[in-house]
Amino acid sequence: MATLLARALEHRYPHQPAPGLAGVDLDIAEGETVCVVGPLGSGKTTLLRILSGAEPRHNGRVLIDGEDVTGLDAEHRGVNRVFDRHRLYPHMTLAENLSFPLLLYGVGRERARERVLAATTRLGIVEHLDQRASGLGPELLPHVSAARALVARPRILIADDPLRNLAPDERSRTAKTLALILRRMGLTTVYATTDAEEALALGGRIVHLDSGRIVSGHDTAVLPATAGTRLAENRQRR
């Protein structure tokens, strides 16, 4: 777990008059889940890529636990983008998918197997370890994503609209399951979505991003009616 701070982040894409990000400040406490909500093109993916080290910024700083990591690449930040189901190799079993990144980074096979077994046992999906990824049902998505996070042991989790391919009712239901898992794990998480119900189901704090700027932020426990209206409008603009 770690704190995450963004200070005056700016980014511009070539041949586009409007900035991708225009002076974004963000403070995320240790173990907190923050949901960044906004329409397509609002800058959500750009923000998450900069926080993770996958995209350079033109101005501003990123700090993790008070350390300026702006100049570090993704490998050295301890930040993982772990909730993309499409990064699973369909021909591999769940166990092979979970251990493969560890083996690439030099973790021994026995140690990798122990970490995979511990994570999947904790999350109640150990019986699926020998199942191929292509056969995993959507109801297992949040558990598999969480297992990947536990195995990787990141300081920060980054999730960029990971449930976008699910049906609306399934999306909201899966988000609630994911929220319970995240609270149980206690990991600092930045989660981006365009979906209103999904953001509300995740709980925690919602930050509204539009045209590269943060326009408001709310704790979902005290979310005012006007914020709910804005979330619905964001969904309609997708």
C-alpha positions, 0 to 999 in steps of 0.5 A, a space after each residue: 500500500 502507498 499514497 499517490 499524489 499528482 501535482 499539476 500534471 499536463 499533457 498534450 497530444 500532437 496536432 490536437 488544440 486541446 490539452 489531454 491534461 490541463 493541470 491535474 492535482 490528485 491526492 490518494 490516501 493509502 488503501 483508498 479507492 478513487 474512481 475517475 469518471 468522465 466521458 470518452 476523451 476526457 483524459 482518463 486514460 492519459 491520466 492513468 498512463 502517466 500515473 503508471 509511468 506508461 506515458 510521459 507528461 509535459 509538466 507536473 510531478 507524480 509522487 508515491 509515498 512522498 517519493 518523486 517517481 516522475 522520471 521512473 519508468 513503469 517497472 520501477 514504480 511498483 504500479 500495476 495495470 492489473 484489471 485488463 482481462 484481455 491480457 490473459 493468454 487464452 491458451 494458458 491455464 489460470 495458474 500459468 497466466 498468474 505465474 508467467 509475469 513472475 517468471 519473466 522477472 526472475 521469480 523462481 518457479 516454486 516461489 511463483 507457484 506458492 504466491 499463485 496458490 496463496 492468492 487464489 486460495 485467499 480469493 476462493 478461486 483455487 479450484 480454477 487454477 487448471 482451467 484455461 483462461 478462454 473458459 473462465 466466466 465473466 463472474 470470475 473477472 474481479 477475482 482473477 484480476 485481484 489474484 493478479 494484483 496479489 501475486 504481483 504485490 504492487 504498491 498501486 493498482 491502476 484500472 482503466 475501464 476494465 468492465 467495459 465489455 460486460 452487459 450493464 447489469 453484469 457490469 454493476 454487479 461485478 463492480 460491487 464484487 470488485 469493491 469488496 475485494 479491493 477493501 479486503 486487500 486494502 490496496 491503493 487503487 485508481 479506477 477509471 470508467 465512463 459508467 455511472 452505476 459502476 462508479 457508484 457501485 465501487 464506493 469510495 471517492 469519485 473524481 469527475 474529469 472533463 476536458 483534461 480537468 478535474 471538475 469535482 470530487 465526492 465521497 459516494 457515501 455522501 454523494 449529492 443528487 447533483 453529482 448523480 445527475 452528472 454521472 448519468 450525463 457522462 454515461 449518455 455521452 459515451 
